[in-house]
Each structure stands twice: as structure tokens, then as C-alpha cells.
Amino acid sequence: MADVSFMICAQSFAVKSFCILSAVLAAGLSSKVFAAESATPPSVPVQDRNQPQAAEFDPLEKSLRSLKSAAASQQWRKLLFYMRSWTLQHKSLVDDPRFFLSPEGKTNPESELSATIKAFTEGTPASRQEALCKFPARREWLEKVIERKFEDPQPENNSDVCRKLGIFKRTVNSQKMSLIFSSYYPGNPGSLFGHTLLKFTKFTDSGQKGNELLDFGLNHAAVPTTTFPLFYAPMGLAGMFAGYISFMPYYVKVQEYNDAESRDLWEYELNLQPDEVRLALLSVFDLSTHRIDYFYFDDNCSLIMLAFLDVARPSLHLVEKFNSWVVPGDTVRKVFNQHGLVSQVKFRPSNVRRYLHAEEKLGEAERAVFNRLMSSLKQGQLDVSPLNALSEIQKVNVVDTSLEYIDAVEQLAGTKEPEKWKNERVGLLKLRSQIPLTSPYRKVPTPAFEAPHEAFPPTRISLGSLTRFDNGRSPATGLLIGWRPALHTLDNPVAGMGADLGVSFFSLEGMVYRKKLYLREFTPLGIETIPVDRPHLSSKSWSFSFSYRQMCFAGCGQIAGQYEYGNAWRLFLESSRVALRAGVKTGHSAQSGLFAEPLVSGLINFPFSNDKRWVSRAAVSRHYGLLSRPVWNFDYSSNFVLRPADSFEMDLGTRYFNSEKQFFGRMNYYF
């Protein structure tokens, strides 16, 4: 029957690519994918000769049906990184044509499966071996499907890809995967939303877990051609940066995020089976050097990590949960909420958080000596003589805290040497080596409100009303309709992001008044930070926004960029803040044309809990316009935010702009 199948296939070039699959099926092999077509009963009753005879089995027709069934399977599409596009058609995320063996492979899974089988079974021994080495994940899946191994025609092939595959298989021995989230980092425009990567736990030959830092980290990142902010954002939004995955020891990423950027790491250990982890690893090799154009809002680091989880277990359908924009923190939330997928959550504090915890644990006498050491350190002449008044264990605590401080401030990572306090750090290390005591274990507690899986969804729609009261005019009320795709402002509850950072992208609000729709606000980008000073660590509060806004009820639209810089202080509770900043706003308004507006602003941000928050803002400014005289502006607003349920939020408040008074109420829904 196999010979017959090959003869049929040989008659036409159009069906030649189905030959191998036809022969395999005709030879009686079966699989889960092909079971519906190939299964036959154990015995067939003898038919009456007077009854019509069944049509003779057509192996080519059967192979065509089976090929379509296999190409339509979830696992095959996940191996090709297919996802549904805006046109509702399936298309691969991979933009590199070298990833596909068929010219139609990016959009046609059936054509790509046919081309893959042909590459594995036809051609010279060298070309077949090259294909088998290049796509080990496809090979493993197909061998499981047809329950037959593809023969290595040249097992000792020393081509570049076969050599790399051999090294990869010998080096990587993992049975566990974790999703890693690196916290929000305002210092880098590419990390305002946070960052996700995958960790593959390394096991020894005896089946034991090794050192966690020697595990493997899988990352996907853009290769930017510019870091200039005015170009970086639009180029990232338009997919003008190439994106590549990288596979490296996990300690490299720990050094980069934990130490060099002072970002906390959250690890979500996943309940995946060893064979699922193995297929995901082989898929990593499949993709390896192939390009996926990086889009800041969708084809980003998080979507690619979800795609690999879907390769491991296609029934998760994680990529399909995101039809538009993909926010890293939101992907963590959805993975965490996937029933039975996350087995454990771990927290790895940054170097700054480790230092602050060590300083907090100092006793009164220890803190006094530590402060004297820091004072002399900053003056350039480290004086360790105050340590003589302490016991040995107290000396250990003070010296260890001093070293944590230097490492945090210098952002030491890997083999990086201190630039400011190199000699002082060496002196402290020598002093520490002379104290014959082991440092006490200091477990840094997990932050109460900052776990990314506890955040609410980033996309928000809102409905509310705005009423204006002004001297000499009757009250006016408009209906507010708003939409914001991402992320979290300082007016929102603190769960999932903490109290010190707010980021808003493409915030949009309109008002219906007297049967007309008015644009009240459009903010493509708004960032605000209010960190407070910590012991021997200074922080600055700053904000930046670019927006169109109605400064009054209606008829006073203004396009402006605004920047403020100042300080923030803690107020009563740990997460409460008061900030004072100076800044400037420049832009264009209908009344004054081009304008510049120096300003001074204040802010009180008071989170009562992770679901209640009160915020008040005030600003005094001097408006200088080309078409108007200079005027003073006073702007004050206060609002109370309550989150009664996971997806709902109530926002009630008031605003005073010069002589105009406004009262508003909104109901926000997050999804």
C-alpha cells in the first residue's frame, strides 16, 4: 500500500508534498490527531454479495483529510505562533520569512505542515538533517502525532544549526517553568509598564534542582535604533524595531533588573508537566534567531512569553485573551487567575529594598553609628572608629547595612566595580572579614499592595456627569463618557502598582451637552511620580504630560505639554504623600494662541487602603499668551475614589478653576 501511495503522489507535482504522510497513514500508523479518520474496527462483517460494495479506500484522499486535520490542530498553530488578527484571520507573529518552509507559511498552516514534512523526508541527507535540526519542536510533535521517529540521515552532521542544537540539548535540562515580572521602572521609557520573561528551572543529572541563579531566563526585547524619547515612542508603537528572543543564565537578568535598575522581581511558578516544558524549550530553539517585529502595545515581551506558554499547553489559550493591547502586568494577572496554573509566588527584592529593610532593622545605637559612618562616607573620608562602641553582632549589622547601601547607590551588578566609593567598599569588606560571625538572615517582607496579580484590569470605560456652577450663569450639566486603555494613575487605588507611580496612555473623555458631543480630554501620555526620601536616599517627584483639555466647562480647549519637578514627603501613613513641585506648561489655546505658563503645584495623595483613595491638587500659574494679556490662574481639584468591587470604581469630586465651580461623579468599569 505504501508503494501505491507513492505512485499516486508521483503522478502530480501538486500532490507530491503529501506523499510521506500518505505512506505513513497507509502503513497503518495512527495518532491522536488522525484518530477520527484512520481508526478501523477490529473486525469487519462479511457483506452480502447482493448488497452494494463500499467504495475502495483512497489513501491520497485520506492523507489530504488528515493533513488538514493536523494543520488545524491547536498544537501545530501554537508551534507556528499563530494568532487571530484584526481581520479575524489567523497569522503568525513571526515576521522572519526564514522561519517558514512554505512561502505561504505565515498565513497557511496546512501549506507549512506539508512543506515541513517534505523538508524532513525529501532532498539530500544533508538538507533533511539540517531541517530536522532547525525545527526540533516541529519534529517532536510530528513524531508524537504519527507515532514514528524521523530517521537522522546524518547523525554526525556538524553544520552550525545542528551543532547549536546539540549544545542546547546538553546544556538545558529543565522540567519547571516560571513567569517572571520585573516591576515598573520610570527611568526607562521602554519599562513604564513593567516587563515579563520566562525562567526555566535547571535540574542536575540526579533530578535535583540546582542553584536558582543558574537557571535559564528567556527574554524578548526590541533592538532599538534610537533612545531619543521623541522618536522612541512612535517608532515602538509603529513596530519599527526588530524584536528577538534571548536565552541566558537567570543571574544575568537578576543583575540587570534587581541590581542595575533597582526593580523588584515577582516569580510565578507554573504547574506544567515535564513534556510540556520540553516542547516549549524546543520551540525556543525553533524561534531562536528569527525576528518578531516589536510593537510596544501588542507584539511585545509579554505576548511572546504567553505564546511560549501556549506552546507548552495549547488549551490555555493565553494569547487569545488579548485581542488588542498587551500590558505586562495584566498578563501576569491573567496567568495567575488561570485555574491551577500557578503553584507558588515568590518575591525577590531589589538592592534598594534590601538596603532599606536592613536599615529598618537597626537598633537605636546601631542606627546612630550607621548615620555617622554614612556622614563620613559622603564627605570622602570613611571613619569606622564609631564601630568600636558596638558589640560584634552590632558591628556586623552596621557594616552589612553599609555595604548594602553602597551596592544600591552604585547599582553594582555582576563584575561592575564601584566608581564613587571603591576604596571605602574594599575597606568595609576587609573589616567585615575580621568579625568571626555569620550575618543574620534578613527576609525582606513581600510588599502589601504591589503584587502585580492583585491589580485591576488596565482598560477602563467610564460614565458620569459634570455640573458647572458660576456667578452670573445658570447651572449646566453634561454627560461624561470616557475610555482609557492603560494603565493606572495616582487617582486610582494602589493595588498592584503601589502609591508612587501613575502612568496613563491615550486617556479619552467626551461630554454630551445639549445633544452635542464635545471633546473634554485626550492625553496620549501622562506620567507622575511621588516617591519620598528614604534614609540616605533622596528621590524627586516629577510629572510629564501631553494632552488636549478643556480648562473650563466648554469653549476653552488647550493643547499643551507640561513638566513639573519637585519633592514629595510621607504624610501620616506609609503610602500617603504630599508633594510640592514647580514647572512650566507650553502649548496653544483658542483664546491666547501660543502660550507659556510657569506654575507651582501641590498634591496630597492619601490612600486609606488598597481600595480607597483621596487626592487633592492645587496649582497657581501665570499665563503668558501671544494673543492675550498675562493673567493669573488658580486651579484646585479634590476627589475621592472607592473601589467597591474588583471591576468597578466610583470617583466623586469637585474642581475650582478661577471663578468656575464643577462637581462631577463617574462610575468606572475595568476590563
N, C-alpha and C positions, 0 to 999 in steps of 0.2 A: 504493500500500500504506500509506503514511503516513496518507492520508485515511481509509482503512478503519480503521486503528488508532485514530485519534481518534474516529471514530464509535462504535466499540465501547466506548471508555472513557467516552464521553459518556452512555452508557445508564445508568450507575450511579455514584452518588457514592462508593461504597465502593472502586471501582477507578480513580477519576479521577486519583488521585495517581500511577498508573503510566503515564499517557499519554505523557509525554515520553520516558521510557525505551523504551516500546514502539515509538514512532515512530522513535527513533534506531536501534534494532535492526532494525526492519523496513526501514529505508532502506539496510541493508547494512553499517552500521558494525560494527567488531569491536574486541576488546580482549583483553588477557591474561586478565582475569577471566572474560569471557564466551566465550572461545575454544571451550570444550568444547561449549557449546550452539549457537553461531552459525556455526561453521565448516562449509562445504559443499564437496564435491569439485569439482574444476574442470569435470568433465563428468558427466552422468547418463545411463546407457544407456537406450535406449528399451525400455520394458517391453512384454511380450506382452499383447495386448488380452484374452487369455483368463485372464491372471493377475489376482489381486485388486489393486486400486489402493490405493496408500498413502494414509493419511489426509491431508487437506488441512492445510497449515501454519496453525497458530493463533498469530498474533503476540501476543495477550494472554497466552496460556499460556506462550509463550516468554519474554515480558518478566517474568512473575512468577517463573519459574525463574531467570532471570538476575539479578533483583533480590535474591533470596535468596542466590545465589552471591556477589554483590558484597558484600552486607551481612555475610556470613560470612567475608569475606577478612580476613587479619591486618591489612593496612594500614588498612582502614576502622575496625576496632575500636581500633587504636592511636590513630588520629586522634580518637576519642571517649574515649580514656583508660580503656578497659575493662580490668578485671582480675577474676580469679576471687575470689569472696567466700568466707566461711566455709561458706556453704550450697552451695558448688560452682556457684553461678550467677554469670554474668558481670554486672558492674555498673560503671558509670563512676565514676571517682574524683571527678569534678566534682560539687559539691553545689549549684551555682547553676543554677536552672531556666532562666535566660536563655541558657545555653549550648546548650540543646536546642530544636530547632524542632518536635519532636513531644512531646506530653505523656508519652509512654512512652519517650522517647529515652534516659533514664538506664539502662534495662534492656532495651530492644528496639532493636538496631542496624538491623534491617530497617525498622521504622517511622521511625527517624530518617533513614535514607537516602532513603526515599520523600518525607518532609517536606522534606528538603534539596533534592531535585530539583524539587519543586513550588515551593519558595521561589525557586529560581534561574530558573524558567521561567514562572511564573504570577503574576498580580497586576499592579499598576500598574508602569510603568517605574521609578518611584522606589523602590518596595518591592523589586523584583528587584535593582536596583543596590545597595540597602542590604544585602541578603542576600549578594550577591557580594563586597562589601567587608568584611563582618563575618567571613566564613569563607573567607579566601583559600586555606588549606591544603586544605580540602574541595574547593574549586573546582579547584585544580591537580591533585589526584588524580583527580577525576571526568573532567576533560578528558583526562588521560592514559589513563584506562580506556576511554572511548568514542571516543578519538582525534578529538575535535571540540571546538572552543572555544565557550564560552558567550559570547554577544554582550553587551557592555556597553550596556544601553539608554540610560544617561545617563552617558557618559564624563566629563563635566564636573561630575558631582554633587559638591556642596560640603557634604554632611552631615558631621557630626562624625566618624563612623567612616571614611568614605571619605577625608576629609582626613588623618586619622591614618595610614591605610594608605599613602597617597601619601608622607607624610613618612618612614614606616618603610622603604618600599622604596628611597627616595632615599638614606637615611642609612646603612642596613645593607648592606654588600657583603662577605659572608663566604663562604669556601669551606672553612674548617677549624674544627673544634670541639675543645675540651679539657675534661676533667673536672678540677675544682679541689677539693682537700681542704684545709680550714683546720684546723690541729692542735687538740688538746684544750685547753680553757680552763676551769680550775676557778673562775675569777672570775665566771662567768655560769651559772646553773642550766640554761639552755637550750643550753649548748655543752659539756656534760660529755662528750658522745660525739663531739665534732668537728662539722664542717659541710661540706657539699659544694655546689658551684654549677657552672654551665657557663660556659665562655668561648668566644666566637665571634671568631675572628681576623679583623681588618679588613684589607681589601686596597684598594690605590689603584686608580684608573681604568686604570692601565697594568698591573695584575695583580700588583703588588709588595706585600709585607707592609708595614704601617705600623708606627708605634710601638706596642709591646705594651701599654703603659698606656692607649692609646686604643682598644683592643679593647672588645668589649661583654661584660658579665657578666650572666648570668641567675640569679636567686636566687628561692627560695621560702621564705617565713618566716611565722610566726604573727604576728598582730596582737594581742598580749596586752592584756587589760583590767586586769591586775594583775601586779606583780612580787613580791608578798609570797610568800616561799618556801612557806608552809603552804598557800596557795591555788594558786600557780603550778603545782606538780607535779600535783595531782589534776585541775585544770582542763585541763592539757595532755594528761594521759592520757585524759581523757573526751572530747576533741575539742571543747572549749568555746571555743576560739579560732579565729577565721576565718583562713584562710591565703590569701595572694595571691602571684603571681609579680611580680617587678620586673626591668626591663631597663635597665641603666645602664652608663656607662663603667667599664671594669675598674679604673681607678685608684681609684675610689670604694671598691671592696671591698678593694683593697690597703691604702688608708689605714685602713680600718676594722679589718681583721684584722692586717696586718703591723705597723702603727704604733700605733693606738689600743689594741689588745689584746695586742700583742707575740706574735702567733701566726705560726708558720711556714706557708707555703703550698706545697703539692705539686701540680704540674701534670702531667696525663696527656694528651698529645696523641693524638688518635684518628685512625685510618685510615678516614675516611668520605669518600665521593665528594661532589663539589660539589652534585649534585642532591639527595643525601640531606641535606646541611646546609641547603640551601634549603628543603626541605619542613619540616624541624624549625623553622626560623626562622618560616615562615608559620604553623606550628602554635602558636608562641609568641604570634603576633598573634591567632590564633583564641581562645586561652585568655584572654589579656590581663587584663581586669578581672573575670573570673569567679572565684568563690570555691571553694576546696577546703578544707573544714574540716581544721584541723591536729591530727593525733593524734601525740603525742610518739613513740610506738613504731612506727607504721606509715605513716600518711599524712603523712610529714614531708618535709623538704627533699630528702633523698636519693632517696626513692621517686619524687618528681616529676621529678627530674633523670634518673633511669633511664627514666621514661615518655617523656621527650623523645628519649632515645637510641633507644628502641624505635620512635618515630615515624619517625626517620631511617632505621632499618634494622630492620624488624619481625622478621627472622629471629634477632635477638639474644636475644629473649625474656628480657630482664633483669628486668622487673617480676615475671615468673612465677617467678623464682628465690627470691622472698621471699614465703612464704605466711603469715607471722605478724608478727614484729617486724623492723624495718629499722634497722640500725646503720650510720651513715655510713662508718666505717672498713671495715666488711665489704662495703659496696657498692663501695668502691674496690678491694678485693681481688678481687672477682668480675669487675669490669670489666678489671682488669689481667690476670687469668687467662683472659679470653676470647681464644681463639687469633686472633692477627693484628689485634686491635682497637687496641692501644696501640702507637704508633710511637716515642714518646720520653717520658722522665720528666724534669721539671725541678724544681728546688728553689729557692724564694725565701725567704731567711731573714728573720726578724723583726728589728725595730730592736734589740732586746736582744741577739740572736745576732750581729748586725753589730758592735755595740759590743764584745762580748766577744772576737770574733775580732780586731778592731783592737787591743785592749789586749794580747792574747796575742802579737801580732807586734812589740810594742815591745821595743827593746833595753834593756839594763840601765840605761844613762844616761838614755834616754828615759823609762823607767818611773819612775825616781826623780823626774824633773822633773814628769811627769804626776801622780804622787801628791801633790807639793807644790801643784800647781795645784788639784787636787780638794779638798785640805785648806782652801785659802784660799777656794775657791768655796763650800764648805759653811758657812764662817764668815761669808759675806756680803760679803767683800772680795777679789775675784779679783786675785791678784798674778801677773802674767805675767813678772816680772823673771827668774825662773829660766830662761826660754827663751833668754836671751842667751848662755848657756854652750853652746848646741847649734848644730850646723850648720843650714843652711837646710832640707835634706831631713829632718833630725831634728825641726826645728820643725814642718814640715808634718805629720809623723806624730803628734806630740803634740797639735797643735791640732785635726787631723781627729778624733782619738780623743776629745778633749774635747767636740767638737760632737756626735759620735755618742752620747756619754754623756748630754748634756743632752737630746737628742731622745728617747732611750729613757726616761729618767726622767720627762720631762714628757709623754711619749706624744703627741708632736706629729704631727698628721695634717692634710693639706690646708693651710688657711689659719690653723689654730689657732696662737695666739701663746703663748709660754711664760708661765707665771704666777709661777714662783718665780725664774727666772734670765733674765728678758727682757733686761735691760741687759747682763748678762755674756755672753749669747749674741751680741748685736749687737757687743760689743767683740771677741769672738773671730773673728767673721766679718770685721770690718774688718782685724784683724791678719792673718788668712789671705789677704785680698785683696792685702796688701802683699808677700807672698812670691811671686816670679815663677816658681813651679814647679808642674807638674801633679801632682795627688795620684796616688800609685801605685795600680794596680788590685789590690784585695784580694778574691779569690774566696773566699767562705765555703764550706768543705767541707760536703758532704752528711753529716748525722748517720749514724753507722754502724748504729744499731739502731732508728731511729724511723720509717722509711718505712712508711706505713700498709698498703701492699700486702704487706708481709712478716709482718704479724700473723697469728696463728692465728684460726680462726673464733670468734665470741663465745659461742655456745651450748655448754654443757658438761653432760654427764651423767657420773656417777661411780659407781664400785662399789668397796667396800673393806671393811675390818674394823677394829674398835676393841676393844682388850683392856684391862681395868682390873685394876690391882694395888693392894691396900690392906691395911694392917695389920689383922689380925683377920678378914679376909674372904677367901674363896677367889676366884681369878681369874674374871672374867666376860668373855665375848666376844660382841659383837654385829655384825651385818652392816649396813654403811653403804650407803645408796642416796641419791644426790644429783642435783640439777638446778639449773642456773643459766643464764638466758637471755642475760645480758650482765654484765660486759664483760671485765674484766681487773683482778686485784688485785695487790698488791705481792708475793704469794707466787708469781705466775706469772713465766715468763721474760720478758725485757724486749723481745723482738722486736715491733716495730710500735707501741709506746707509750712506750718509754723507761723509766727506772728510778725516776722521781719521783712517779708518779701511779697510783693504783689506784681503780677505780670498780666497784662491784658492785650489780646490780639483781636483786631477787627471788631471792636465793640460798636454796635449799631443800635440807635434808638430813634424812632419816629413818633410824631404826635398827630393825632386826628383831632382837628378843631374846626367846627362849622363846616363839616363834610369835606374838608381838605386835609391832605397829608403833608406834614412838614417834617423835614429832617432836623432833629434836635442834636444828635451827636453821631460822629463817625470817627473812631480812634483806631487807626491801623496798628499803633504800637504805644503802649504805656507801661512804664516800669517805675516802681517805687520801692525803696529800701529804707528801713528804720532800725538798723542794728545799734545796740548800745555798747558803750565801752565796757571791757572786761578787765580784770586785774592785769595791768601792764600791757594791755592790748587796746589800741584805740581803733574805733570804727567811725565811719562817716555815713550820714544819711543823705541820700540823693534821689532825685526823680527825673525822669525824662518822658516826654510825651509829644506826639504829633497828632493833631486832631482838627476836626471841624466841630464847632459847638455854638449853640445859641446861648449867649450870655444872659439873656433875659427870657421872658415867656415866648416871644416870637419877634422876628424882624431885626435881630441883632446877631446875625451869623458871623463867625470869626474862624479863620484858618490860621493856626499858629503852632509853632514849636516852642516848647517850654522846658527849661532846665533849672533845677534847684539843687543846692548843696548846703549841708549844714551838719548838725549834731542831733542825736537822739539820746534820751535818758530813760531809765526804768522809772515807772510810776506805780507805787504800791505793790502790785502783784508781779510775778516773774515775767509774764508776757505783756504787761501793759507798757505803753510807751508814750512819751511826749517828745515832739521834735520841733526844732526851730531851724528854718533854712532861709537863705537868700537866693535870688535867681533872676532870670530875665525871660520874658516872653516876646517873641517877634513873629510877625505874620501880616495878614491882610484882613481888614474888616470893611463892611459896606459903608459905615459911617466915616471912618477916618483913613481909608486906604491903607497903604503900608504903615506899619507902626512898630514901635519898640516900647516895652513896658517893664522897667525894673520893679521888683517886688520883694516883699518879705512875707513869709508864711509860717504858720504854726499848725501843729496837728496833735490831737490827743486820740490815742487808739487804746481802747480798754476792752480786752476780751474777758467776759465774765466766765466763760467756759468754752469748750470746743464747739458749741452750737449757739452761742450768744455773743454779740459784739456791739459796742457803742463807739462811734467815730465822730469827731468834730474837727472841722478845718476852718481856718481863718486866714485871709490874705489882704494885705494893703499894698496897692501899686500906684504908680504914676504913669498914665497913658500918654505917649507922645505919637501923634499921627500926622501924616503929611497933609491931610485934608481937614484937620480939626485942631482946636486948641488943647493944650495939656489939661488933663483932668485927673482927679484922684478917684480911685475905685476901691470899694470895700466889699469883700465877698466872704460870707460866712455860711457854713452848712453844718448840719448835725443830723445823724441818722442812727437808728437802732435796727440791728439785723438779728433775726431769730430764725433758727432752722428747726421747725417742729417735726420734720420727717427727713429721711435720707435724701430725697429728691426735691424737696420744697423748701423755700426760703421766703420770709416776709421782710420787707425793707420799708420802714416808715421814717419820715424825716421832714426837715424844713430847710429852706435856704433864703438868705437875705443878700440881694445884690443891689447895692446902693439903696434906693428907696423902695425897691420891689420885694415883696414877700411871697414866697412859694411854699406850698405844702404838698407833699407827694406821698404816695403809697404804691408799692409794687409787690406782686407775687411772682417769684422766680421759680422756674422749673428746670432742673438739671437732668441731662440725659447723655 
